[in-house]
Amino acid sequence: MVKNCKNNINRIVMKNNKKRKILIILCLSLLIMCIPIKYSYKDGGTISYKAILYSYTRYHKLIDDDSYYIANEFLIFPFNFFK
């Protein structure tokens, strides 16, 4: 009877450890997917930050009539891969 109780406790502890490991792995992968990489373009100062889950672009382009196109763009997954 005592062995049976110990086995049940061990099973419960193992299930909790597995759930904890899976949760930690998911949180770390989500964190990694949110870290952006900075890209700078030589078109007048456009800067783009791209991560797997989103992209943010701050446009500052020189246009033909010597004026600047200034805008911001924020795209979330999966639309950040279409552009």
C-alpha angles and dihedrals in degrees: 000000000000091000090051092053091048091051091051092049091049091052092051092048091049091051091051091049091051092049091048092051092048091049092050092049092050093049093049093048091049090050092050091050090056097054108103132214116219120230122188120197126203096225097103101305110314113165124193129189113198129187131160094260100039147001130212122194127187107197121209104160129167109232127205095263092057094258128117130245106218121186144131127229129190120186128180130205126320096013093061090072096055096068 
